[in-house]
Each structure stands twice: as C-alpha cells, then as structure tokens.
Amino acid sequence: MSTPPDPDSHDVAVIGGGAAGLSAALVLARARRRVVVIDAGRPRNAPAARMHGFLSRDGTAPADLLVAGRDEVARYGGEVIADTVTGLMSSGSGRFGVLLDSGRGLAARRLLVTTGLADRVPDIARAAERWGRDLLHCPYCHGHEVRDQPLAVLGGTPGAAQHAQLVRQWSDDVVFFPHTTRLTDEQREQLTARAIGIVEGTVAALVVEEDRLVGVRLDDGRLVSRSVVFVRPESTGNNDFVRGLGGRVDEDGWPLVDGTGRTTVDGVWVAGNASNPRAQVITAAGEGSAAAIAINNDLTDEDVRDAVVAFRGGPPV
Ligand SMILES: Cc1cc2nc3c(=O)[nH]c(=O)nc-3n(C[C@H](O)[C@H](O)[C@H](O)COP(=O)(O)OP(=O)(O)OC[C@H]3O[C@@H](n4cnc5c(N)ncnc54)[C@H](O)[C@@H]3O)c2cc1C
C-alpha cells in the first residue's frame, strides 16, 4: 500500500497570491509540482474598481482576476490557503519551513516570495480614503479613464515634477502642486513650456463632496478645483522574508535577483512588486511565470541528482 502524500509537504511554497504568485502556481501545478499558495488577501490594487492594461482582461475588477486565477490553480491540483505567513526557516539543505498565522506549519523544497509592496500614501487629510479612487499614482492604469479632466499632480516625492510631465499626456489641464518639493529653474521652465500650472504652497487636504474629489486645499485656505490628483508615491517592497533568510538587497532595499527572480539565497525566488516596484499586473504575472519555470528546472536538476545517488546505491539490476 503506498503512503498518502504529507498534506503539509510541498515542492514549492508561494508566499502571496496576487498576480505574480498565482501565475507562478499555475505553471508549477501544470508541471505536476506540489504547490501551495498562502495569501493574506490584500493585493496592492484592491482599492481600484477596475484593472487596466492587461491584454484580454482590460477593465476587469481586480478581485475577479484573482478569483479566476485561484480557480485555475485549483483545477490543476494547486492548493491556495487564505492565511498569513509569519515566519520562514531554512534547514540549510534546500528545505524550508513556513509558519502560518493560524499555527499551521508547512515544508517546501523551494520558496517563491510574491508579497507585493507597500505604497506610502501622502500624509494629507483625506488622502487615504481617496487612494485608488481619485487619488491615483499610475496614469497607465487609470489615465485614460480621466483623460481631458482637470488633473493635479502632488509634489513632495522624488520624480514628482517628471510625473506631472507624464500625466500631461492625458489632459491639457494639469496643475502641479510642488507642496514640499523645491523646483529647479529648469523644471519650472519645462512645466511652464507645456502649460502645466504651478500652484505654490503646502497642500493641506483633498476636498471631497458627495464621495467625489472636487479640489485641493492649501494650508492658507485656497481651494483649487480638480477632479483627480496623481502622485508618485514612495514604496517599500514587502521583502523582509528574503532579507530574513540572508538574501542580499540593493541600496534601496530591493532584493538582488537574476533574470528569473532567483535571489542570492539558494532555493528562494522573488517576483512581482516584492522585487520590482515598476511591475504592472501583467508584468507581475509574467515574472511569476518565469520564476516558476526556473524553479521547476532547479527541482528537476535536484531530482536527477537524487535519482543518480539512489541508482548508484541501489541493488544491482
Ligand atoms: C490603486 C492601484 C491601482 C492599480 N491599478 C492597476 C491597473 O489598473 N493595472 C495594472 O497593471 N496595475 C495596477 N496597479 C499595480 C498592481 O497593483 C500591481 O502591479 C500588482 O498588484 C502586483 O502584483 P503582485 O502579485 O506582485 O502583488 P500583489 O497584487 O500586491 O499581491 C501580493 C499578495 O501577497 C499577500 N501577502 C503579503 N504578505 C503576505 C504574507 N506575509 N503572507 C501571505 N500573503 C501575503 C498580499 O496580501 C497580497 O494578496 C495598481 C496599483 C494600485 C496601488
């Protein structure tokens, strides 16, 4: 009688079930690997009503993409667990332990970290509640939907003036609030040359009426009517796990990876926004797929090594 597989033992544990993690799990499940995805259920684009720019899925609700992804993974035998990973351990011999908030423990031969990133929403009144609605960061995601409207770009973060030049592609009516940014003469000239208004002063609040953004208030009381505000937020990758396992990061804290997302720790990959802040949903899905193929190749190499050892030590044929 054959022993049933241990339900807590997997070829690959994927930490994070957004586009990157689910895409990887689909490839691995189809490669007949025992794959488990652990997902805390807080994808970065959750506040947005629609997801744009994903070929064949443009305009889909973000949650619907993930429901479809989880179904596809499950169809091939992949397991998706709604839980939070609270700790990782390496046995040092290419085996990992994964501790979940629920108390369950899993074991895996390889890890893929797809935990996304954390955006720092501007610290002004009502910003947090408008995030992803009419306080936006990504014109490629939502610019087309707000084209030709009176738009604003909020300063105070690196690259903000450049962001205003980008947003200008979608509307002739763009105002830049430098806020805490000190504009250079060159930036001021470039903004003026493209008819981007500059409103000096510290921004105090977004003004909302009937659940709609109507303007930006400065701390001296002035109100500038706008229907959408863009910002280039700073962000931090959710990659404590990679660092905790000893993975090296660059000077900005992003994991050092090869072209497949392989980190500097044996057996550990990372994909999507956890390592690449520029990854759109389709990019994150692509990175997950590439990492999955590399992981499967790595597992196959190990399977060959193990088979040869067993073969040599086995009984003569
Ligand atoms: C408001 C907004 C709107 C956007 N709109 C678009 C758009 O229209 N088109 C587009 O292409 N891109 C859009 N983006 C970008 C998009 O959100 C990212 O490209 C995408 O989410 C990256 O996918 P990911 O899988 O790397 O991370 P995520 O989608 O963020 O998924 C990470 C997952 O990991 C989970 N997780 C984190 N830590 C743990 C843990 N310890 N244990 C278990 N699970 C964990 C999280 O809960 C989450 O479910 C938008 C972003 C924002 C902020």
The ligand as an SDF file (V2000), in Angstrom:
LIG
                    3D

 53 58  0  0  0  0  0  0  0  0999 V2000
   -4.6640   51.7880   -6.6100 C   0  0  0  0  0  0  0  0  0  0  0  0
   -3.8760   50.9500   -7.5690 C   0  0  0  0  0  0  0  0  0  0  0  0
   -4.4000   50.6440   -8.8040 C   0  0  0  0  0  0  0  0  0  0  0  0
   -3.6770   49.8850   -9.7060 C   0  0  0  0  0  0  0  0  0  0  0  0
   -4.2060   49.6450  -10.9390 N   0  0  0  0  0  0  0  0  0  0  0  0
   -3.5090   48.8920  -11.8200 C   0  0  0  0  0  0  0  0  0  0  0  0
   -4.0400   48.6470  -13.1280 C   0  0  0  0  0  0  0  0  0  0  0  0
   -5.1260   49.1260  -13.4810 O   0  0  0  0  0  0  0  0  0  0  0  0
   -3.2940   47.8910  -13.9690 N   0  0  0  0  0  0  0  0  0  0  0  0
   -2.0810   47.3740  -13.6130 C   0  0  0  0  0  0  0  0  0  0  0  0
   -1.4820   46.6870  -14.4300 O   0  0  0  0  0  0  0  0  0  0  0  0
   -1.5710   47.5980  -12.3950 N   0  0  0  0  0  0  0  0  0  0  0  0
   -2.2520   48.3340  -11.4920 C   0  0  0  0  0  0  0  0  0  0  0  0
   -1.7280   48.5630  -10.2440 N   0  0  0  0  0  0  0  0  0  0  0  0
   -0.4680   47.8800   -9.8670 C   0  0  0  0  0  0  0  0  0  0  0  0
   -0.7930   46.4620   -9.3520 C   0  0  0  0  0  0  0  0  0  0  0  0
   -1.4540   46.5900   -8.1110 O   0  0  0  0  0  0  0  0  0  0  0  0
    0.4670   45.6250   -9.2170 C   0  0  0  0  0  0  0  0  0  0  0  0
    1.1280   45.5810  -10.4620 O   0  0  0  0  0  0  0  0  0  0  0  0
    0.1570   44.1810   -8.8100 C   0  0  0  0  0  0  0  0  0  0  0  0
   -0.7120   44.1530   -7.6960 O   0  0  0  0  0  0  0  0  0  0  0  0
    1.4370   43.4270   -8.4900 C   0  0  0  0  0  0  0  0  0  0  0  0
    1.1100   42.0730   -8.2330 O   0  0  0  0  0  0  0  0  0  0  0  0
    1.9070   41.2330   -7.1300 P   0  0  0  0  0  0  0  0  0  0  0  0
    1.3940   39.8550   -7.2450 O   0  0  0  0  0  0  0  0  0  0  0  0
    3.3500   41.4810   -7.2240 O   0  0  0  0  0  0  0  0  0  0  0  0
    1.4590   41.8740   -5.7090 O   0  0  0  0  0  0  0  0  0  0  0  0
    0.0080   41.9980   -5.0540 P   0  0  0  0  0  0  0  0  0  0  0  0
   -1.0400   42.0210   -6.0820 O   0  0  0  0  0  0  0  0  0  0  0  0
    0.0820   43.1560   -4.1150 O   0  0  0  0  0  0  0  0  0  0  0  0
   -0.1570   40.6400   -4.2460 O   0  0  0  0  0  0  0  0  0  0  0  0
    0.6140   40.3620   -3.0980 C   0  0  0  0  0  0  0  0  0  0  0  0
   -0.1920   39.4360   -2.2150 C   0  0  0  0  0  0  0  0  0  0  0  0
    0.6710   38.9330   -1.1950 O   0  0  0  0  0  0  0  0  0  0  0  0
   -0.0580   38.9030    0.0120 C   0  0  0  0  0  0  0  0  0  0  0  0
    0.8710   38.8960    1.1410 N   0  0  0  0  0  0  0  0  0  0  0  0
    1.7030   39.8700    1.5600 C   0  0  0  0  0  0  0  0  0  0  0  0
    2.3760   39.4660    2.6540 N   0  0  0  0  0  0  0  0  0  0  0  0
    1.9430   38.2060    2.9200 C   0  0  0  0  0  0  0  0  0  0  0  0
    2.2340   37.2570    3.9260 C   0  0  0  0  0  0  0  0  0  0  0  0
    3.1320   37.5210    4.8860 N   0  0  0  0  0  0  0  0  0  0  0  0
    1.5990   36.0780    3.9070 N   0  0  0  0  0  0  0  0  0  0  0  0
    0.6980   35.7860    2.9450 C   0  0  0  0  0  0  0  0  0  0  0  0
    0.3670   36.6480    1.9600 N   0  0  0  0  0  0  0  0  0  0  0  0
    0.9840   37.8380    1.9600 C   0  0  0  0  0  0  0  0  0  0  0  0
   -0.9100   40.1680   -0.0430 C   0  0  0  0  0  0  0  0  0  0  0  0
   -1.9880   40.1170    0.8820 O   0  0  0  0  0  0  0  0  0  0  0  0
   -1.3650   40.1350   -1.4990 C   0  0  0  0  0  0  0  0  0  0  0  0
   -2.5570   39.4070   -1.6780 O   0  0  0  0  0  0  0  0  0  0  0  0
   -2.4010   49.3690   -9.3440 C   0  0  0  0  0  0  0  0  0  0  0  0
   -1.8670   49.6890   -8.0850 C   0  0  0  0  0  0  0  0  0  0  0  0
   -2.5770   50.4760   -7.2140 C   0  0  0  0  0  0  0  0  0  0  0  0
   -1.9800   50.8440   -5.8800 C   0  0  0  0  0  0  0  0  0  0  0  0
  1  2  1  0
  2  3  1  0
  2 52  2  0
  3  4  2  0
  4  5  1  0
  4 50  1  0
  5  6  2  0
  6  7  1  0
  6 13  1  0
  7  8  2  0
  7  9  1  0
  9 10  1  0
 10 11  2  0
 10 12  1  0
 12 13  2  0
 13 14  1  0
 14 15  1  0
 14 50  1  0
 15 16  1  0
 16 17  1  0
 16 18  1  0
 18 19  1  0
 18 20  1  0
 20 21  1  0
 20 22  1  0
 22 23  1  0
 23 24  1  0
 24 25  2  0
 24 26  1  0
 24 27  1  0
 27 28  1  0
 28 29  2  0
 28 30  1  0
 28 31  1  0
 31 32  1  0
 32 33  1  0
 33 34  1  0
 33 48  1  0
 34 35  1  0
 35 36  1  0
 35 46  1  0
 36 37  1  0
 36 45  1  0
 37 38  2  0
 38 39  1  0
 39 40  1  0
 39 45  2  0
 40 41  1  0
 40 42  2  0
 42 43  1  0
 43 44  2  0
 44 45  1  0
 46 47  1  0
 46 48  1  0
 48 49  1  0
 50 51  2  0
 51 52  1  0
 52 53  1  0
M  END
$$$$
